[in-house]
């Protein structure tokens, strides 16, 4: 299975659909805003109803890593999940294919940030698809877990109606008692 599209889009939102096989096959819809702030006003439409959020930063750009907090908060504000503290996020550090000299955000720093927020972390390459399948399998797992745990509905005990003190109404013409 290859989830990574080896194309780069900068000017608009991309929407991907892929089949993912875990213990069952399901469709995974991915809304990629490419980190463009001009789409933040549309966040409610994109984020509401999401079952998981992947935050992606560029390992060669410290500002993109520093923006993770703001993007996470913005997502939580606009998505308004029932329990923001337990909403599933996954962080992807991208551009693993580049040499270590160009890397500006260390694995240790990114891992520590993710650990402090109980977020799964993957280092990936969109160029050569390194760790992309593993990352999206984890996103799928977290989304499925959230969906199944939130879809459980409370069903109260049935009510028993007692007919002992029921008032009797005469039924008029046509069978209507009103």
Secondary structure, 3 states (H helix, E strand, C coil): CCCCCCCCCCCCCEEEEEEEECCCEEEEEEEECCCCHHHHHHHHHHHCCCCCEEEEEECCCHHHHHCHHHHHHHHHHHHCCCCHHHCCEEEEEECCCCCHHHCCCCHHHHHHHHHHCCCEEEECCCCCCCCHHHHHHHHHHHHHHHHHHHCCCCCCCCCCCCCCCCCCCCCCHHHCCC
